[in-house]
Amino acid sequence: MKVLVIGSGAREHAILWKLAQSPRTPELFAAPGNAGTAAIAANLPIAVTDLDALVTAAREHGIDLTIVGPELPLTVGIVDRFRQEGLRIFGPTKAAARIEGSKSFARHVMRDAGAPTPAFAVFDDADAAREYVRSQGAPIVIKADGLASGKGVVVAQSVDEALEAVDGAMVHRAFGASGQRIVIEQCLVGQEISVFCFTDGECVTPLVPACDYKRVFDGDQGPNTGGMGGYSPPPWWDDAMEQQIREACIEPVIREMARQGSPFTGVLYGGLMLTSGGPSIIEFNCRLGDPETQLILPRMENDLLDVVEAALDGSLPSIDLHWSDECAAGVVLAPGGYPGPHETGKHIDGLAEAERDALVFHAGTAVADSGALVTSGGRTLKVVGLGATMDEARDRAYAAADRITFEGKHYRTDIASFAAE
């Protein structure tokens, strides 16, 4: 069997790593992939939004199944295009991917589903948005309606900060067309958590949780990033919480998507806040998360290939999906300056030593003309430690992270810090 994974990050490396463990021994391809995926898959130098080239490559290589990693190709309709061409692909359609591609669409789905969601209002006019902010006060949340690489959300602690966020999105177009419309929301307070499930549009598998760290510096300081690390499972997660969130937040939304004629097949990723009044939905994403994928797939006891095919076949109830009790802690290694301007082309050393006791997933890496492994982007590597306890997993992750060197290397030192208290 030949499987193509779309994407170039550590999430896609982790997906390929998990697929490579399948007893069905699939032949693996990545488009475009990275220096890490090249060790287990054939990299195809194709952009994730070049649908024509991806279709052609799938035909030329005889691909039996395509799995989509990032959100952008999903929101531009890669699933619809592949299906039109008779090609088997895992992920939601363009219509269903609006649950991530449009914050306003997602909020209306949640409201219609009766799922717990904060109070919100949608604006296409900056003056009306400013007036609403002044009437509501702060803290308040300003969100660009469209995709903004995880950077289109401002949790404003003052009215002035909120007004500045409105102008940044709607007037100065900091997020391009994604900020022409904004969603202004009630600010939730509590513990944030990410949950993931596979769904065939009706059945929802048991949820798996993770917590990530979005700010670039220790103590949740500095600008937001795509994620600087995380851990799974949270120590306070239990079966009762899983059932409550699945029944209140996930299953009603899956039913509502189907009712509206946009059934969701793929991985649904819920970002939630555990408030004093119970769980409330911050947002939904239409794919596996990054860096969470690198934490949860090592804990999956099933063959990922079986789970994906069951979702596509509508036979998920036949899959007894299990997540191990093992703990995972992950640390992102980034170049100095990230998420702002930073240098690339820095030699990376120490991988072999790090991989003796931990998993290392590549994201911003490349092979130089000299054959050396070098940095090529923002979040360079994700180092994941596994253990019977979170303390053990954390120690392994940081020990391995210290063995890897490149000029300007930066990482947070407080990932899963509760385990060290």
KENU-464964 format. One record per residue (C-alpha): residue number from 1; residue in one letter; x, y, z. Coordinates in nm, 3 decimals, padded with zeros to 5 digits. Layout:
KENU-464964
+-------+-------+---------+---------+---------+
| lummi | lokol |       X |       Y |       Z |
+-------+-------+---------+---------+---------+
|   NUM |     a |       X |       Y |       Z |
...
+-------+-------+---------+---------+---------+
end
This chain:
KENU-464964
+-------+-------+---------+---------+---------+
| lummi | lokol |       X |       Y |       Z |
+-------+-------+---------+---------+---------+
|     1 |     m |  00.000 |  00.000 |  00.000 |
|     2 |     k |  00.127 |  00.349 | -00.088 |
|     3 |     v |  00.045 |  00.640 |  00.146 |
|     4 |     l |  00.109 |  01.010 |  00.083 |
|     5 |     v |  00.121 |  01.260 |  00.372 |
|     6 |     i |  00.072 |  01.626 |  00.281 |
|     7 |     g |  00.283 |  01.876 |  00.478 |
|     8 |     s |  00.635 |  01.965 |  00.583 |
|     9 |     g |  00.632 |  02.000 |  00.960 |
|    10 |     a |  00.696 |  01.798 |  01.272 |
|    11 |     r |  00.329 |  01.696 |  01.274 |
|    12 |     e |  00.371 |  01.529 |  00.934 |
|    13 |     h |  00.699 |  01.368 |  01.045 |
|    14 |     a |  00.514 |  01.221 |  01.344 |
|    15 |     i |  00.231 |  01.093 |  01.122 |
|    16 |     l |  00.481 |  00.923 |  00.892 |
|    17 |     w |  00.671 |  00.785 |  01.192 |
|    18 |     k |  00.350 |  00.627 |  01.320 |
|    19 |     l |  00.252 |  00.491 |  00.977 |
|    20 |     a |  00.598 |  00.336 |  00.942 |
|    21 |     q |  00.519 |  00.119 |  01.247 |
|    22 |     s |  00.216 | -00.038 |  01.077 |
|    23 |     p |  00.246 | -00.416 |  01.032 |
|    24 |     r |  00.101 | -00.353 |  00.686 |
|    25 |     t |  00.438 | -00.191 |  00.592 |
|    26 |     p |  00.304 |  00.088 |  00.370 |
|    27 |     e |  00.533 |  00.259 |  00.121 |
|    28 |     l |  00.544 |  00.621 |  00.236 |
|    29 |     f |  00.560 |  00.953 |  00.052 |
|    30 |     a |  00.564 |  01.313 |  00.179 |
|    31 |     a |  00.481 |  01.635 | -00.005 |
|    32 |     p |  00.692 |  01.833 |  00.041 |
|    33 |     g |  00.832 |  01.675 |  00.360 |
|    34 |     n |  01.155 |  01.777 |  00.532 |
|    35 |     a |  01.498 |  01.640 |  00.618 |
|    36 |     g |  01.348 |  01.414 |  00.884 |
|    37 |     t |  01.073 |  01.264 |  00.671 |
|    38 |     a |  01.331 |  01.182 |  00.402 |
|    39 |     a |  01.463 |  00.905 |  00.628 |
|    40 |     i |  01.131 |  00.714 |  00.621 |
|    41 |     a |  00.950 |  00.844 |  00.311 |
|    42 |     a |  01.011 |  00.967 | -00.042 |
|    43 |     n |  00.988 |  01.345 | -00.037 |
|    44 |     l |  00.803 |  01.504 | -00.330 |
|    45 |     p |  00.889 |  01.875 | -00.375 |
|    46 |     i |  00.530 |  01.998 | -00.416 |
|    47 |     a |  00.363 |  02.287 | -00.233 |
|    48 |     v |  00.070 |  02.184 | -00.014 |
|    49 |     t | -00.170 |  02.409 | -00.207 |
|    50 |     d | -00.062 |  02.302 | -00.557 |
|    51 |     l | -00.360 |  02.073 | -00.601 |
|    52 |     d | -00.292 |  02.002 | -00.969 |
|    53 |     a |  00.062 |  01.884 | -00.897 |
|    54 |     l | -00.049 |  01.681 | -00.596 |
|    55 |     v | -00.318 |  01.503 | -00.799 |
|    56 |     t | -00.064 |  01.431 | -01.073 |
|    57 |     a |  00.188 |  01.297 | -00.822 |
|    58 |     a | -00.073 |  01.075 | -00.656 |
|    59 |     r | -00.156 |  00.922 | -00.994 |
|    60 |     e |  00.205 |  00.886 | -01.110 |
|    61 |     h |  00.314 |  00.715 | -00.787 |
|    62 |     g |  00.004 |  00.498 | -00.756 |
|    63 |     i | -00.092 |  00.644 | -00.416 |
|    64 |     d | -00.366 |  00.443 | -00.245 |
|    65 |     l | -00.432 |  00.685 |  00.041 |
|    66 |     t | -00.349 |  01.050 |  00.111 |
|    67 |     i | -00.349 |  01.198 |  00.462 |
|    68 |     v | -00.356 |  01.578 |  00.494 |
|    69 |     g | -00.158 |  01.739 |  00.777 |
|    70 |     p | -00.203 |  02.119 |  00.767 |
|    71 |     e | -00.521 |  02.322 |  00.754 |
|    72 |     l | -00.449 |  02.534 |  00.446 |
|    73 |     p | -00.489 |  02.263 |  00.180 |
|    74 |     l | -00.805 |  02.144 |  00.356 |
|    75 |     t | -00.961 |  02.490 |  00.352 |
|    76 |     v | -00.886 |  02.536 | -00.020 |
|    77 |     g | -01.053 |  02.206 | -00.107 |
|    78 |     i | -00.787 |  01.938 | -00.151 |
|    79 |     v | -01.028 |  01.668 | -00.029 |
|    80 |     d | -01.298 |  01.772 | -00.276 |
|    81 |     r | -01.045 |  01.776 | -00.561 |
|    82 |     f | -00.897 |  01.434 | -00.480 |
|    83 |     r | -01.244 |  01.282 | -00.446 |
|    84 |     q | -01.343 |  01.426 | -00.783 |
|    85 |     e | -01.039 |  01.252 | -00.930 |
|    86 |     g | -01.134 |  00.922 | -00.766 |
|    87 |     l | -00.843 |  00.939 | -00.521 |
|    88 |     r | -00.880 |  00.823 | -00.160 |
|    89 |     i | -00.799 |  01.099 |  00.090 |
|    90 |     f | -00.843 |  01.151 |  00.465 |
|    91 |     g | -00.967 |  01.486 |  00.589 |
|    92 |     p | -01.274 |  01.711 |  00.584 |
|    93 |     t | -01.417 |  01.869 |  00.269 |
|    94 |     k | -01.377 |  02.240 |  00.201 |
|    95 |     a | -01.726 |  02.301 |  00.340 |
|    96 |     a | -01.653 |  02.106 |  00.659 |
|    97 |     a | -01.308 |  02.265 |  00.700 |
|    98 |     r | -01.483 |  02.599 |  00.750 |
|    99 |     i | -01.502 |  02.499 |  01.115 |
|   100 |     e | -01.140 |  02.616 |  01.127 |
|   101 |     g | -01.129 |  02.842 |  00.822 |
|   102 |     s | -01.403 |  03.074 |  00.949 |
|   103 |     k | -01.434 |  03.162 |  01.317 |
|   104 |     s | -01.781 |  03.307 |  01.260 |
|   105 |     f | -01.904 |  02.991 |  01.085 |
|   106 |     a | -01.769 |  02.780 |  01.371 |
|   107 |     r | -01.936 |  02.992 |  01.639 |
|   108 |     h | -02.272 |  02.969 |  01.463 |
|   109 |     v | -02.238 |  02.591 |  01.435 |
|   110 |     m | -02.159 |  02.566 |  01.806 |
|   111 |     r | -02.454 |  02.787 |  01.894 |
|   112 |     d | -02.693 |  02.591 |  01.671 |
|   113 |     a | -02.560 |  02.264 |  01.818 |
|   114 |     g | -02.621 |  02.382 |  02.173 |
|   115 |     a | -02.253 |  02.331 |  02.256 |
|   116 |     p | -02.103 |  02.552 |  02.531 |
|   117 |     t | -01.956 |  02.862 |  02.368 |
|   118 |     p | -01.875 |  03.211 |  02.495 |
|   119 |     a | -02.090 |  03.509 |  02.401 |
|   120 |     f | -01.977 |  03.648 |  02.064 |
|   121 |     a | -02.053 |  03.899 |  01.790 |
|   122 |     v | -01.937 |  03.914 |  01.428 |
|   123 |     f | -01.834 |  04.235 |  01.252 |
|   124 |     d | -01.756 |  04.342 |  00.896 |
|   125 |     d | -01.740 |  04.709 |  00.990 |
|   126 |     a | -01.458 |  04.852 |  01.203 |
|   127 |     d | -01.669 |  05.136 |  01.351 |
|   128 |     a | -01.935 |  04.892 |  01.469 |
|   129 |     a | -01.666 |  04.666 |  01.615 |
|   130 |     r | -01.509 |  04.955 |  01.806 |
|   131 |     e | -01.848 |  05.058 |  01.946 |
|   132 |     y | -01.911 |  04.700 |  02.062 |
|   133 |     v | -01.571 |  04.682 |  02.234 |
|   134 |     r | -01.642 |  05.004 |  02.423 |
|   135 |     s | -01.981 |  04.874 |  02.532 |
|   136 |     q | -01.843 |  04.540 |  02.653 |
|   137 |     g | -01.520 |  04.651 |  02.820 |
|   138 |     a | -01.219 |  04.431 |  02.887 |
|   139 |     p | -01.081 |  04.169 |  02.905 |
|   140 |     i | -01.217 |  04.071 |  02.566 |
|   141 |     v | -01.101 |  03.854 |  02.275 |
|   142 |     i | -01.054 |  03.979 |  01.918 |
|   143 |     k | -01.020 |  03.715 |  01.643 |
|   144 |     a | -00.955 |  03.742 |  01.272 |
|   145 |     d | -01.228 |  03.537 |  01.106 |
|   146 |     g | -00.999 |  03.352 |  00.865 |
|   147 |     l | -00.674 |  03.157 |  00.891 |
|   148 |     a | -00.384 |  03.352 |  01.039 |
|   149 |     s | -00.123 |  03.084 |  01.122 |
|   150 |     g | -00.231 |  03.082 |  01.485 |
|   151 |     k | -00.151 |  03.452 |  01.526 |
|   152 |     g | -00.491 |  03.610 |  01.457 |
|   153 |     v | -00.616 |  03.611 |  01.816 |
|   154 |     v | -00.566 |  03.892 |  02.069 |
|   155 |     v | -00.676 |  03.848 |  02.430 |
|   156 |     a | -00.703 |  04.217 |  02.512 |
|   157 |     q | -00.665 |  04.316 |  02.876 |
|   158 |     s | -00.778 |  04.674 |  02.816 |
|   159 |     v | -01.022 |  04.855 |  02.587 |
|   160 |     d | -00.733 |  05.038 |  02.421 |
|   161 |     e | -00.559 |  04.709 |  02.343 |
|   162 |     a | -00.883 |  04.570 |  02.200 |
|   163 |     l | -00.936 |  04.877 |  01.981 |
|   164 |     e | -00.580 |  04.845 |  01.856 |
|   165 |     a | -00.647 |  04.479 |  01.769 |
|   166 |     v | -00.961 |  04.576 |  01.577 |
|   167 |     d | -00.767 |  04.834 |  01.377 |
|   168 |     g | -00.478 |  04.595 |  01.321 |
|   169 |     a | -00.705 |  04.336 |  01.164 |
|   170 |     m | -00.967 |  04.545 |  00.987 |
|   171 |     v | -00.788 |  04.870 |  00.897 |
|   172 |     h | -00.420 |  04.784 |  00.867 |
|   173 |     r | -00.495 |  04.434 |  00.737 |
|   174 |     a | -00.229 |  04.263 |  00.949 |
|   175 |     f | -00.382 |  03.927 |  00.850 |
|   176 |     g | -00.479 |  04.018 |  00.495 |
|   177 |     a | -00.823 |  03.907 |  00.383 |
|   178 |     s | -00.852 |  03.687 |  00.694 |
|   179 |     g | -00.909 |  03.999 |  00.904 |
|   180 |     q | -01.173 |  04.168 |  00.689 |
|   181 |     r | -01.427 |  04.011 |  00.922 |
|   182 |     i | -01.361 |  03.968 |  01.293 |
|   183 |     v | -01.525 |  03.785 |  01.581 |
|   184 |     i | -01.532 |  03.951 |  01.922 |
|   185 |     e | -01.580 |  03.712 |  02.212 |
|   186 |     q | -01.625 |  03.695 |  02.585 |
|   187 |     c | -01.291 |  03.621 |  02.755 |
|   188 |     l | -01.295 |  03.282 |  02.924 |
|   189 |     v | -01.096 |  03.206 |  03.238 |
|   190 |     g | -00.971 |  02.863 |  03.340 |
|   191 |     q | -00.745 |  02.577 |  03.234 |
|   192 |     e | -00.693 |  02.544 |  02.858 |
|   193 |     i | -00.684 |  02.199 |  02.700 |
|   194 |     s | -00.676 |  02.050 |  02.352 |
|   195 |     v | -00.874 |  01.735 |  02.268 |
|   196 |     f | -00.864 |  01.523 |  01.954 |
|   197 |     c | -01.089 |  01.260 |  01.802 |
|   198 |     f | -01.127 |  01.070 |  01.477 |
|   199 |     t | -01.472 |  01.080 |  01.323 |
|   200 |     d | -01.645 |  00.935 |  01.018 |
|   201 |     g | -01.913 |  01.205 |  01.029 |
|   202 |     e | -02.128 |  01.018 |  01.281 |
|   203 |     c | -01.914 |  00.809 |  01.518 |
|   204 |     v | -01.662 |  00.984 |  01.744 |
|   205 |     t | -01.367 |  00.794 |  01.891 |
|   206 |     p | -01.257 |  00.839 |  02.254 |
|   207 |     l | -01.087 |  01.174 |  02.305 |
|   208 |     v | -00.717 |  01.213 |  02.368 |
|   209 |     p | -00.602 |  01.530 |  02.550 |
|   210 |     a | -00.289 |  01.744 |  02.540 |
|   211 |     c | -00.178 |  02.083 |  02.669 |
|   212 |     d |  00.055 |  02.312 |  02.477 |
|   213 |     y |  00.254 |  02.630 |  02.543 |
|   214 |     k |  00.199 |  02.906 |  02.287 |
|   215 |     r |  00.416 |  03.189 |  02.421 |
|   216 |     v |  00.780 |  03.192 |  02.320 |
|   217 |     f |  00.934 |  03.249 |  02.665 |
|   218 |     d |  00.911 |  03.082 |  03.006 |
|   219 |     g |  00.620 |  03.182 |  03.226 |
|   220 |     d |  00.399 |  03.239 |  02.920 |
|   221 |     q |  00.581 |  03.560 |  02.831 |
|   222 |     g |  00.650 |  03.706 |  02.489 |
|   223 |     p |  00.462 |  03.676 |  02.159 |
|   224 |     n |  00.243 |  03.387 |  02.054 |
|   225 |     t |  00.401 |  03.115 |  01.842 |
|   226 |     g |  00.277 |  02.804 |  01.669 |
|   227 |     g |  00.355 |  02.621 |  01.995 |
|   228 |     m |  00.673 |  02.577 |  02.199 |
|   229 |     g |  00.597 |  02.236 |  02.346 |
|   230 |     g |  00.342 |  02.048 |  02.549 |
|   231 |     y |  00.246 |  01.734 |  02.736 |
|   232 |     s | -00.009 |  01.454 |  02.733 |
|   233 |     p | -00.211 |  01.351 |  02.925 |
|   234 |     p | -00.285 |  01.627 |  03.180 |
|   235 |     p | -00.271 |  01.490 |  03.536 |
|   236 |     w | -00.629 |  01.595 |  03.603 |
|   237 |     w | -00.778 |  01.416 |  03.300 |
|   238 |     d | -01.012 |  01.128 |  03.377 |
|   239 |     d | -01.290 |  00.922 |  03.218 |
|   240 |     a | -01.564 |  01.145 |  03.357 |
|   241 |     m | -01.409 |  01.456 |  03.200 |
|   242 |     e | -01.361 |  01.275 |  02.869 |
|   243 |     q | -01.727 |  01.173 |  02.863 |
|   244 |     q | -01.850 |  01.519 |  02.961 |
|   245 |     i | -01.649 |  01.696 |  02.691 |
|   246 |     r | -01.730 |  01.440 |  02.423 |
|   247 |     e | -02.105 |  01.449 |  02.494 |
|   248 |     a | -02.136 |  01.826 |  02.548 |
|   249 |     c | -01.879 |  01.974 |  02.311 |
|   250 |     i | -01.783 |  01.729 |  02.036 |
|   251 |     e | -02.072 |  01.500 |  01.944 |
|   252 |     p | -02.335 |  01.780 |  01.917 |
|   253 |     v | -02.109 |  01.969 |  01.675 |
|   254 |     i | -02.051 |  01.658 |  01.461 |
|   255 |     r | -02.428 |  01.604 |  01.446 |
|   256 |     e | -02.491 |  01.969 |  01.358 |
|   257 |     m | -02.231 |  01.965 |  01.081 |
|   258 |     a | -02.409 |  01.667 |  00.926 |
|   259 |     r | -02.749 |  01.832 |  00.970 |
|   260 |     q | -02.625 |  02.138 |  00.785 |
|   261 |     g | -02.506 |  01.926 |  00.493 |
|   262 |     s | -02.132 |  01.947 |  00.572 |
|   263 |     p | -02.053 |  01.615 |  00.743 |
|   264 |     f | -01.708 |  01.617 |  00.901 |
|   265 |     t | -01.476 |  01.324 |  00.829 |
|   266 |     g | -01.123 |  01.338 |  00.966 |
|   267 |     v | -00.968 |  01.459 |  01.290 |
|   268 |     l | -01.160 |  01.718 |  01.490 |
|   269 |     y | -00.942 |  01.920 |  01.726 |
|   270 |     g | -01.118 |  02.110 |  02.000 |
|   271 |     g | -00.950 |  02.387 |  02.195 |
|   272 |     l | -01.140 |  02.420 |  02.522 |
|   273 |     m | -01.134 |  02.619 |  02.842 |
|   274 |     l | -01.227 |  02.438 |  03.162 |
|   275 |     t | -01.410 |  02.719 |  03.340 |
|   276 |     s | -01.572 |  02.720 |  03.683 |
|   277 |     g | -01.901 |  02.657 |  03.503 |
|   278 |     g | -01.771 |  02.363 |  03.301 |
|   279 |     p | -01.594 |  02.320 |  02.967 |
|   280 |     s | -01.644 |  02.584 |  02.700 |
|   281 |     i | -01.515 |  02.578 |  02.342 |
|   282 |     i | -01.248 |  02.829 |  02.246 |
|   283 |     e | -01.215 |  02.708 |  01.886 |
|   284 |     f | -01.219 |  02.409 |  01.658 |
|   285 |     n | -00.951 |  02.301 |  01.413 |
|   286 |     c | -01.003 |  02.061 |  01.125 |
|   287 |     r | -00.685 |  01.852 |  01.159 |
|   288 |     l | -00.427 |  01.718 |  01.401 |
|   289 |     g | -00.242 |  01.985 |  01.600 |
|   290 |     d |  00.123 |  02.079 |  01.608 |
|   291 |     p |  00.292 |  02.024 |  01.856 |
|   292 |     e |  00.019 |  01.797 |  01.999 |
|   293 |     t |  00.043 |  01.530 |  01.729 |
|   294 |     q |  00.399 |  01.452 |  01.834 |
|   295 |     l |  00.271 |  01.388 |  02.188 |
|   296 |     i | -00.040 |  01.182 |  02.121 |
|   297 |     l |  00.060 |  00.952 |  01.833 |
|   298 |     p |  00.333 |  00.785 |  02.043 |
|   299 |     r |  00.055 |  00.706 |  02.292 |
|   300 |     m | -00.175 |  00.550 |  02.029 |
|   301 |     e | -00.182 |  00.172 |  02.071 |
|   302 |     n | -00.365 |  00.108 |  01.742 |
|   303 |     d | -00.237 |  00.101 |  01.387 |
|   304 |     l | -00.297 |  00.455 |  01.258 |
|   305 |     l | -00.361 |  00.317 |  00.912 |
|   306 |     d | -00.649 |  00.104 |  01.043 |
|   307 |     v | -00.806 |  00.402 |  01.223 |
|   308 |     v | -00.784 |  00.630 |  00.918 |
|   309 |     e | -00.934 |  00.369 |  00.686 |
|   310 |     a | -01.217 |  00.295 |  00.931 |
|   311 |     a | -01.305 |  00.667 |  00.938 |
|   312 |     l | -01.315 |  00.673 |  00.558 |
|   313 |     d | -01.519 |  00.352 |  00.538 |
|   314 |     g | -01.770 |  00.456 |  00.805 |
|   315 |     s | -01.666 |  00.163 |  01.022 |
|   316 |     l | -01.513 |  00.345 |  01.320 |
|   317 |     p | -01.738 |  00.161 |  01.569 |
|   318 |     s | -01.540 | -00.154 |  01.480 |
|   319 |     i | -01.214 |  00.010 |  01.597 |
|   320 |     d | -01.138 | -00.028 |  01.966 |
|   321 |     l | -00.917 |  00.279 |  01.990 |
|   322 |     h | -00.684 |  00.284 |  02.290 |
|   323 |     w | -00.441 |  00.543 |  02.422 |
|   324 |     s | -00.166 |  00.420 |  02.653 |
|   325 |     d | -00.114 |  00.545 |  03.006 |
|   326 |     e |  00.239 |  00.649 |  02.908 |
|   327 |     c |  00.324 |  01.015 |  02.958 |
|   328 |     a |  00.471 |  01.234 |  02.684 |
|   329 |     a |  00.646 |  01.569 |  02.722 |
|   330 |     g |  00.772 |  01.764 |  02.422 |
|   331 |     v |  01.006 |  02.060 |  02.381 |
|   332 |     v |  01.036 |  02.270 |  02.065 |
|   333 |     l |  01.383 |  02.388 |  01.967 |
|   334 |     a |  01.367 |  02.715 |  01.776 |
|   335 |     p |  01.619 |  02.965 |  01.638 |
|   336 |     g |  01.692 |  03.285 |  01.827 |
|   337 |     g |  01.449 |  03.557 |  01.724 |
|   338 |     y |  01.159 |  03.321 |  01.655 |
|   339 |     p |  00.871 |  03.398 |  01.597 |
|   340 |     g |  01.023 |  03.712 |  01.449 |
|   341 |     p |  01.306 |  03.732 |  01.193 |
|   342 |     h |  01.575 |  03.470 |  01.243 |
|   343 |     e |  01.872 |  03.325 |  01.061 |
|   344 |     t |  01.871 |  02.987 |  00.889 |
|   345 |     g |  02.140 |  02.755 |  00.756 |
|   346 |     k |  02.287 |  02.682 |  01.101 |
|   347 |     h |  02.446 |  02.337 |  01.140 |
|   348 |     i |  02.258 |  02.096 |  01.366 |
|   349 |     d |  02.457 |  01.845 |  01.572 |
|   350 |     g |  02.379 |  01.588 |  01.840 |
|   351 |     l |  02.072 |  01.422 |  01.688 |
|   352 |     a |  02.203 |  01.067 |  01.719 |
|   353 |     e |  02.279 |  01.119 |  02.087 |
|   354 |     a |  01.938 |  01.276 |  02.149 |
|   355 |     e |  01.752 |  00.994 |  01.976 |
|   356 |     r |  01.897 |  00.733 |  02.212 |
|   357 |     d |  01.643 |  00.828 |  02.480 |
|   358 |     a |  01.383 |  01.042 |  02.304 |
|   359 |     l |  01.193 |  01.095 |  01.981 |
|   360 |     v |  01.303 |  01.383 |  01.757 |
|   361 |     f |  01.063 |  01.515 |  01.495 |
|   362 |     h |  01.184 |  01.757 |  01.227 |
|   363 |     a |  01.009 |  02.074 |  01.111 |
|   364 |     g |  01.244 |  02.354 |  01.002 |
|   365 |     t |  01.534 |  02.140 |  00.881 |
|   366 |     a |  01.707 |  02.087 |  00.548 |
|   367 |     v |  02.013 |  01.916 |  00.406 |
|   368 |     a |  02.279 |  02.159 |  00.282 |
|   369 |     d |  02.483 |  02.105 | -00.035 |
|   370 |     s |  02.760 |  01.979 |  00.189 |
|   371 |     g |  02.531 |  01.705 |  00.319 |
|   372 |     a |  02.506 |  01.862 |  00.665 |
|   373 |     l |  02.175 |  01.898 |  00.846 |
|   374 |     v |  02.090 |  02.268 |  00.888 |
|   375 |     t |  01.811 |  02.488 |  01.019 |
|   376 |     s |  01.564 |  02.610 |  00.758 |
|   377 |     g |  01.268 |  02.761 |  00.940 |
|   378 |     g |  01.097 |  02.861 |  01.262 |
|   379 |     r |  01.027 |  02.572 |  01.495 |
|   380 |     t |  01.325 |  02.359 |  01.401 |
|   381 |     l |  01.285 |  02.035 |  01.596 |
|   382 |     k |  01.044 |  01.882 |  01.847 |
|   383 |     v |  01.202 |  01.659 |  02.112 |
|   384 |     v |  00.961 |  01.421 |  02.288 |
|   385 |     g |  01.035 |  01.221 |  02.601 |
|   386 |     l |  00.818 |  00.927 |  02.707 |
|   387 |     g |  00.791 |  00.777 |  03.054 |
|   388 |     a |  00.577 |  00.603 |  03.311 |
|   389 |     t |  00.542 |  00.939 |  03.488 |
|   390 |     m |  00.539 |  01.295 |  03.356 |
|   391 |     d |  00.850 |  01.369 |  03.560 |
|   392 |     e |  01.033 |  01.088 |  03.380 |
|   393 |     a |  00.907 |  01.198 |  03.039 |
|   394 |     r |  01.006 |  01.559 |  03.106 |
|   395 |     d |  01.356 |  01.464 |  03.221 |
|   396 |     r |  01.412 |  01.259 |  02.906 |
|   397 |     a |  01.288 |  01.537 |  02.680 |
|   398 |     y |  01.514 |  01.801 |  02.833 |
|   399 |     a |  01.816 |  01.573 |  02.850 |
|   400 |     a |  01.778 |  01.500 |  02.480 |
|   401 |     a |  01.712 |  01.867 |  02.396 |
|   402 |     d |  02.039 |  01.961 |  02.565 |
|   403 |     r |  02.231 |  01.715 |  02.345 |
|   404 |     i |  02.120 |  01.890 |  02.026 |
|   405 |     t |  02.314 |  02.200 |  01.929 |
|   406 |     f |  02.282 |  02.473 |  01.669 |
|   407 |     e |  02.374 |  02.839 |  01.678 |
|   408 |     g |  02.106 |  03.050 |  01.848 |
|   409 |     k |  01.907 |  02.750 |  01.978 |
|   410 |     h |  01.623 |  02.857 |  02.204 |
|   411 |     y |  01.364 |  02.659 |  02.400 |
|   412 |     r |  01.136 |  02.702 |  02.695 |
|   413 |     t |  01.255 |  02.541 |  03.017 |
|   414 |     d |  00.917 |  02.518 |  03.189 |
|   415 |     i |  00.727 |  02.264 |  02.975 |
|   416 |     a |  00.528 |  02.035 |  03.207 |
|   417 |     s |  00.688 |  02.223 |  03.495 |
|   418 |     f |  00.421 |  02.096 |  03.735 |
|   419 |     a |  00.602 |  01.758 |  03.718 |
|   420 |     a |  00.915 |  01.913 |  03.867 |
|   421 |     e |  00.736 |  02.086 |  04.157 |
+-------+-------+---------+---------+---------+
end
